[in-house]
Structures are given as C-alpha cells and as structure tokens.
Amino acid sequence: MAFFFFKEEGHFDMQNDKILPHLFRTEYRKIVAVLYRHFGFEYPEIAEDIASDTFLTAAETWGLKGLPENPAAWLYTVARNKAKDYLKRDTLFKHKVTPAIQPESLQIPETAIDLSEQNINDSQLQMLFAICHPALSVEAQIGLALRILCGFGIDEVADAFLSNKETINKRLFRAKEKLKEKKVKIEFPGEGEIGSRLATVLQTLYLLFNEGYYSASKNTILRKDLCLEAMRLCYLLIEYKLSNVPEVNALLSLMCFHASRFEARMDENGEIIRYDEQDTTLWNKELITKGKYYLNQATKGDIISKYHLEAIIAYWHTIKEDNPEKWENILQLYNRLLITAYSPVAALNRTYALSKVRGKAAAIAEAEKLQLKGNHLYHVLLGHLYKDTDQQKAIDHLQTALKLAKTAAEKSRIAKDLNSLTAVKVI
C-alpha cells in the first residue's frame, strides 16, 4: 500500500469506463463539502443534488463527446455553474440572501462557489467538525463521514455497516435533520472550543479506521479505502494549525503503523494471516517511517493519550525481531493503556503479550478472568493458548469461535486452525 493519501494524482491513465467511478470517489466528496458549506444543513438536499447531477451530466456528455482534457477541472466548472444557476433561479434563496436585489439584476460572483484546493480542504475539515457533533450517534457520525467526506455511495456505506440501503438512507436523513434542528454551523470551532470538539472528531476517525482494519465486510477493497479515508481526514487535521496537536499526530502514527502491515494480513484467497505468521517483507517501510515521524511529532507535548499508547504498541509490532524486550515493552504499554482507557479488546490483546513474557499458563489465567464469552477472538486466543497443554479445550474454544465469527475470512482461518488440531488429535 503506497502512502498516497496525502496527495491525489492529477492525471488519469485508466480505462474510460473506470475513470468516472474513480472521480466520483475522489471529487464528489470535495464538491459536496464545498456546497454543503455554502447551503448549510438547512438545505442538504440541494448540495447533494447538484453534486450528483454534475456526475450524471459527466456520464452523459463524456459518453458522447469523450473525455475532456482535465476531467476533474471539468467537473468543478460544471458543479460551479449548476450551483450558480440554482442561486439565480431559486426565489427562496434570493429572498434569504439578497432581498434588495431584483431578479433580473442578480449577479453571482465567481467566488460564490469556490472550488480551490484550499477552500476544498477547509470545507472538508469544517464539515468533519460539524458531523462529529455530540448530538449524533457514533453510527450517524461515521455514516455521514463516509457519505459526505469520503465519497462513498449508499451501497458502500450499507456494506460497511452490514446493513441495507433503506436503513442507511433513513439513518443519514435523521442525522441531517438533527443537525438542522440543532442549527449546527459548518465552520471551524473557536479556539476555546476546538479542544472539546476535537476529542469527538478523533474518536470518529479512530472508529472509522477500525471499521476498515477489523471490518466485518467481505469487500476487501472497501476495507482498505475506509482506512485510507480515515488517514486522509486525520492528515487534514494536522494541516490545520489549531488542530495540529499531539493527539492528532499520535492517531495518524497509529494508523500508519497498522496500515503498514495491511498487505501481510491476508493471503491471495482473502484468508487472515495471524501476526506471528506474516511475511515481514510485505510490511510497508514507507508507512513505518511515516508512523515514526508522526509519533515523534506527538511527543511534543505533556499529554499521553490512549492514541499515544496504542501508537507505541503498534510501533513495537513493526519490529520484526521476536525478542523478550519487545514483548515486555508491549505488555507494560498495555498495562498503562488499561489504566488510561480500559477496553475489553485491549485487555484481551494484553493477554497475548503476557503469554510471550510469562508463558501461556499465566496468560490463560488472565484471559479467563475477562469472561468475554460472546467474543470470537476471546475463544480464538484461548484455543491458541491451550493447544500445547489441553487439546480438547483448545478444540472446544475454536469450535465456539467458529460459531461466533461473522465473516467468511474469519471462519476460514478458524476452521483451518481447528482442522490442524483435530488432525493432531487423531494421530
């Protein structure tokens, strides 16, 4: 995975039938963010209709006349013109914004719909703060982020949530109505407010990345896109002076370290490859280097957040040597993480590190205290820990894990582990 989420290529050399879907992903989000910023949550349908109609026009025109020299610039021009045409003819908007101007003399300045790179970035960042409003549920925040800021189609958003289009459309509609009801402005929070709002934004991006990295979706391309979009939005925060703080750098560092091992986590058949079996030559050195850079930037402050601790844990996982120092450091970091921000998943991951430092018996004792019987990973871990001392218990846990697992990839891997154990038992 190349580290390309900072800058997008301006040229297009792919086949014609693939260009428009690609542009929809990369340019729809830019256009709609600028339009949302202009029309606000009071008229969200206008922004989305103009953006969608722009791409419909592209499909019709390009099919007849071929590709323009600069497809992205063509889209921006058409979107700007459609927005200006709407402003000219819409009586409600004219009465709201320009009550003293007669319709026949109404002139919309070129700057009314500004699709410059700076304004696009500002609009997306302001939208990010707006949709991460505490009045919305986490699912609604992530859903709006996927749709508006990441350019995901409704089908893709539904896939990410393992849901259907009707449910997602209703969820997004309710979320927009809530933002309208709360009169949420699409703007940068004030300097005194940005700290409290930033915490929610970071949590949303963290969950968005995790949705991709540990996704239950069968769409492996979608999984990568989710991660890259979370990284791109996190980078926007770093580019903005008031939000370029240690916690943001720590989160981007964490994402870089995790993403560096993306290609080694699944084989060509889509089957999961566990950490201790990964081909380390597939780890992305460039992303690891970027992760170190942002981790260093994250240390320029007094706060040690959960993102700092998780980033350092992820860093140690990019160390190829499987030595005692590595796992002792990881164990101590998990101890601090559980004090700072306890979560059952972190506690479960800690037991794996504990097995590397103090042995499997100690890890089994700690793991069983967690009583995460409804979590398939809990049973996978215990199956792994028991396999050398009590094969029957190992088999029982893996059979339970197989029943609880949600995706075909997880089920396939667990079945493989189970088959290897039952084969040994027969022998």
N, C-alpha and C positions, 0 to 999 in steps of 0.2 A: 504494500500500500504506500504510494508516494505521498509525501507531505505537501499536498496541493491545495489544501482547503483554505489557505490564506489568499491566494490569487487565482482567479479563473482565467483560462486561456481565452484570448480574443479571436482566435481563428477557428474555423470549422472544416475539418477534412473528412468527416464521417459521411456515410451514405445519406442521400437526401431524406429517405424515409425515417432516419434516426435523428436528424437534426432538430426537428420541431419538438419531439418529446424531451430531448436534452435541453433545449432552450426553455421549454415550459418549466423544467425543474430549476434552472439557473436564473431565469429572467422574470418569471411570473412573480416570484417572491419579492423581487426588487420593485417591480411596477406596483404591485398591490400594496406594499408597505408605504410607498410614497402617496398613493391615492388614499389609503386609509388615513394617513396623517393629514391630508387635505380635507377630506369629507368627515372624518371622525367616526366614532362608534354610533353616532346618531343616524348615519346613513351607510351602514356597512355594505348593503347590497349594491350600492352604486359603485363603490371601489371594486368589488369582485366582478360585477357585470362588465365594467369597462375593461378590466384586465382579461377576463375570459373572452370577451368579444374581440379583443386585439389578436388573440391567438387563433380564433375562428377565422378572422379576416386573413391572417397569415396562411392558414391551411388552404383557403380558397384561392388566394392570389398567387401564392408560390406554386400551387398545383398547375396553374395556367401559364404563368409567366416565368417560372423558375426562381431560383434563389437570388435575393438581392446580394450586392457585394458585401455588405455588412449586415447580416440578419439581426443582430442584437440592436444595432442603431435603428434599423427599420422598425422594429417592434416599439422602441421608445418613441419614435416620431409618431407612429400610428396611435399609440396609447395617449400621448400628449394631445394630439388632435381630437381624439374621441372625447377626452376629458374637457377640452375647451369647447367643443361643440355642445356637450351636455350643459356646461355652465351657461352658455349663451341662450339655450332654449328653455332651460328649466325655470319656470316662474317662481317656484318656492325658493330656490337658491338665490335668484336675483333679489327677491324681496328681503331675504335674510341678510345678504351681504352688501348689496348695492341698492338700497331703497331710493336713492336720489337720482339714479341714472335711468334714463329712458331705454327701453329695449333696443331701439334702432341705433342707439349710440354706444351700446355696451361694447367695451373692448377688453379682452382678457390678455394681460401681459404674458410674454413668453415665460417669465419666471413663475407664473402661477402653478405650473406643473413642472417642477424641477427634477429632472432625472439625471443630474450629475452624480458622479461616483460618491462625492462627499455627502450629498443630500440623501442618496440611497442608503448609505451606511448609517447616517443619523436617524433616518426614518425607521430602519430595521431595529436599531438599538432602542429608540423611544418606544416602538411597538413592543419590544421584548419586556420593557419595564411595565407597559400598560397591561399586557395579558397576564403577567405574573402578579396580578392584583390579589390580595388576600381574600377577597370576596368570592373568588373562583376556586373550585376544587382542583386538586392536583391533576386529575384526568382532563379537566377542561383546559387548564393551562398548557399541558403538553399537547393536547389536541389542536388548540389554536396555534401553538408554536409550529407544529408540523404542517398545518394547512397554510398559514399566512407567512411565516418566516422561513419555512423550509421548502415551500412549493409542492408539498405532497398532494396528490389527488385524493378525493374522498375514499376511493377504493384502497389506496395505500394506507391512509390513516386507519381505516377499518381493519386492515390486515395487521397493522402494528398493535392494535388493541384486541385482536382476535374477536372482532365484532362485525357488524354489518353496516351497510351504507345508511340505512334508515336511522339506526341508533346513533351513529356518529353525526349525521346531519342534525338530529334533534339536540344532541349534546352541544354542538357548536352554536346552534341557534340560541339555546338557552344561555350559553356563556356570553354571547354578544349582547343579548337582552339585559343581562346582569350588568355588564359594563356600561351599557347605555343608561340603565336605571341609576347606577352609581355616579353617572356623569364623569367617567374616567377620561382624562385628557391624554392624548398621545403626545407626550413631551418628556423631557428629562426631569427627573425628580430634583428638587432643590438640594443644595449641598448638605443641608442639615437632615434631609430625609433619605438621601441615597443609600446610607448605610443600612437602614432597616429594610428598604425595598430590595437591596442587593442580595440579602440573605435568601429571600424567596426566589429571586432570579437564579441564583446559583443552585439552589435545590432543584429547581425545574430542569436546568441544564444537566445536572448530575443524574436525575432520573431519566431524562431523555437519552443520555449516553448509555445508561444501564439498560434501557429498553432495547437498544440495539445490541449491546455486548452480551447480554444474557436473554435475548429475545426468545419468546415462545413462537414467533412467526417462522414459517417454513421458508420464507423468502430471504435467502442469504444475502442477495444484493441489497435488499431493503435494510437489513441489519447493519451493513457497512455504512449505508447512507445516513442512517439515524446517528451513528457515532460521528461521522464527519460533519454533519449539520450541527450537532452539539458543540463540536470543536470550533467550527467556524463562528458560531454565535458567541462562544466564550472568548474568542480572539477579538471580536468586535468590542467586548467589554474592556479588553486590555488596551485597545487603540483609543478609548475614551479616557481622558485624564482622570476624571473623578471616580471612575470605576476600576482603574488600573491599580488595584490594591493586592496585598499578598495572598488573600484567599482566592482571588480570581486566577492568579498565576499558579497557585497550588493546584487548583482544579484542572487547569489546562495541562499542567505537568502530569497529573494523574491520568488524564485522558490519553496523552501522548504515550506514556509507558504501557498502558493497556493496549492501545491500538497497535503498538509496535509488534505485538505477538499475535495479531489478528490472523495473519496468513498461516500461522503454525497451529492454530486451534482446531482446524477442521481439515479433513483429507478431501481428495477429489470426489469422493462419494457423499460428502456432506456429513460424515461421521465425526463426532467430537474426539479430539485428541487431548488426553489429560496432560497437565503441566509437565510431569516428570517423563513424559514420552515425546514431548515436542522436539522437532528438528530445529535446533537453535540457529542454524544457518538461515532460516526463513525469518528470523526476527529482524525488524526494520531498524538498521543502525541510525538512519537519519532521524527517525522519530524518537529513538532513545536519546540522541544528542539534544534534540529539541526539548525533550522532557527534562533533561538535566539543566538546560538553560532556564526554563521557567521555574524549576524547583529552586534554583539559585536566586532568581528574582523574588520568589515567595518568601525567602528568609530575611528580606529587608524590612523587617517589622517585628513587633513584640508579640503578636498573636500567633499561637499554634492551633490551627483549626483542625477539624476532622479531615479536611481536604489535604492539609499538610501531612498528617499521619498516614493517610491512605496513599498519598503520592510517594512517600518514602518507602512504604511497604511494597508498592508497585515497582519502585526503582530496584529494590533488592531482588525482586523476581526477574529482573532483566540481567542479573549477574548469573552467568552460565555455570560457574563452579558451584557444586552442591556441597558446601563445606559447613562445619558447625557454626562458624561466626555468622554466616548468612542467616541461618535459621534461628539462632539466638537473637539476632537483631530484629528479625521479623516477629518473633514471639514477644519481645519486650515492647515493640511498637503496637502490637495488638493489645497488650495489657493497657497501654496508655489510651488507645482508641476506645476501648470498652469503658474506661472511666470518663472520657471526654464525650463520647456519643455512642452509647450502648445500642447494639442491634443484634438480633439473633443470628443473622448471617455472619457478622463479624466474629461473634462468639464461636460459631461453627468453624469458620476459617482458622481461628486461633488454635483449635484442637489439632488441625493438620500440622501446623508449625510445632505444636507441642510434641507430636509424635516424632518429629525429626530431631528434637532436642532431648526429650526424656523417655522416648520409647512409646510403643503402641499401647502398652497396658495403661500407662498414665493418661494417654490421650483417650482411650476408651472410657475410663472412669469420668473424665471431664465431659466428654461428649454426651454420655448417657444422662448426666445431670441436666442437660439442656431440654430434654424431652420434646424435641421437635418432630414428633411422630408423623405429622402431616406434611413434612418437607422431604421430598425425594432425595435431596442432597445429603440430608442427615443420614438416611439409610445407605446411600452410596458410600459415604465416608466410613460408617461402621462396618459395612461389607468389606471395604479395603483394609480396615484395621484388624478385623477378626480373621482374615483369610489364612494367616500363618499359624493361628492358635486354636481356632474353633471354626472349622469349615462349614458346619451346619448353621451356625449363627450367621456366618458370612452370607451363605446362600439365602437364608430367611430374610435378611435385610435387603439383599439385592432383589429378591422377588417382590418385596414390598415397594422398593424404589421403582421397579418396573411398572407396577400398578399406578403409582402416583405421578410418574413422569408425564409431561404434556406433549412433548414434540417427538417426531419420528427419530430425529438425530439422537436425542437423549435415550429413547427406548432402545435404539440400535446399539448404542455403546454399552448400556447396562446389560442387554441381552448377551453381548459379546463377553463381558466380564463374568456373567453368570454361567455361560457355556464353558468357559475355561475352568471355572471352579468345579462344576459338575463332572467335567471330563476327568479332572484330577481325582475326584472322589471315587469314580468308578474304577480307576486304575488301582 
